[in-house]
Amino acid sequence: MLGFRDRSRLGPPLPEPSRPVTIDADPELIREAHLFLLDRVGRSMGLAFHPHPCLEPSSHERIVVFGRFDPRAAQREFGLEIGVEESRDTRVAWLIDLYIPERRRNQGFGSRLMSDLIDLWQRIGVTEARLTATADGLPAYESWGFTADDSRDELDVGLRPMRLQLD
């Protein structure tokens, strides 16, 4: 069993992006930058980030990042899609899954990850982040500046659409 202090079994860290990540960066470089910061935060928790393979190549219209921090997790623990909202011709980040393993909660990992994501999103021209929060996650998202997204209907009891304006 992989223990918290046994970092030697995590494997090598994912490489830092080879070029600066800006609004005009190649979509695959933007995906690599997300994977790098997820791996960095995962390693700070004593866990590597294990990306799921992408079925489609990244494009300017759609960049997808899925994976998990715990390789034994039954499902993905992180999911993100960055797309272009055609009606406004702007980039929007959809945070699909953000799950910090229970034994790592309330230690600042989620806040660090969200801070790093917001910094990266601002550099690549994301103007808005959207998500659907569970009741458990709602206080954390509110502390990071997300507010209720009244333009979208609630999907189910306890699931709340939220948004964060970045521009």
Buried (B, 14 or more C-beta within 10 A) or exposed (E): EBEEEEEEEBEEEBEEBEEEBEEEBEBBBBBBBBBBBBBBBBBBBBBBBBBEEBEEEBEEEBBBBBBBBBEEBEEBBBBBBBBBEEEEEBBBBBBBBBBBBEEBBEEEBBBBBBBBBBEBBEBBBBBBBBBBBEEEBBEBBBEBBBEBBEEEEEEEEEEBBBBBEBE
